[in-house]
Amino acid sequence: MIFRSLPLVILIACTGRGDTGQTDDTSVDTGETDGACSGTGFSVAGTAIDLESGEPAAEGLCASIMDPTPTLAGGEPAVLGTSVIEVGGTFEICNIVTSSAIGILMVVDDCASGESGGLDTDTDAPDTDVPDTDGPDTDLPDTDAPDTDLPPDGDAVIAVATGIGREDYQELGAGDSLTERVAYSITTPYATAINADFAEEGSETNLDDGALVGFIRSNEEPIDGGVVTCVSTNCTPTVYYADTNPVDGLFTTDDALNTSAIAAAGSLYMIPGAEIKTYIAEADGYEFQSRLAGSIAGFVVFVTWNAVEE
Ligand SMILES: [Ca+2]
């Protein structure tokens, strides 16, 4: 119980260097820049993907790189850099300098974190104009700024953190870049629906308490029948596995909780309120590496399991 009152942190501590299956999706362009970033640090570029739709996340959200180290002492993750997500969900965050030994986080949120905010587009249109209640607004440049292009209004998504392992960045320096990263995003309506299902199933925790969420995969493809278990003592979380029919519950079939991951639903699992413990995925015919992981208060932490290639 005490863990739930503490800021929890994912420790992206792979137990070895043999997880070759996890490095395939990482491109490291050493010594090259595309001109967008300059300075003393490395950059992280990628795409934010909406978890529910699988489509690019909305433009105007923020992508940040955070160092989770301060959470070990009860603090908040430290923001190392932020950028606004562009059309197509793409982002590039420049000048990351970190000595974090426990990984860093790509966080997609409503620009609520970090001082940079990112929603600077509003400042281009001064709000000094008092509404002209007694006259026609013919002089207002409304047509120049269609509302559909405005950034989300601050509660469009919940904060989701996707980890980057230390081994992926520890050698990087000025001008280097990590590219083609995928950071997941969860809309507030989807989170609300998920939380309603958690409550329906009697869960005392939900995404607001922090959660481990992710996929169970082999060669980056979802697989059937995988489960996530906590291997620490006194750790028996309820793990929820999504299916393709939300009508009878996102995680239930005929009123019974799904018992393992379903490839047709992306092999998506969720552990609301996950404590810092050692977890592992298991599936017949596949092998996974255990990881020390847990959720951060206020964040969904995205942890995808990729089978270790023999
Ligand atoms: Ca269902």
Residues whose N, C-alpha, C, O or C-beta is under 5 A from the ligand:
A	BS01	CA	D243 N245 P246 D248 G249 L250 F251 T252 T253
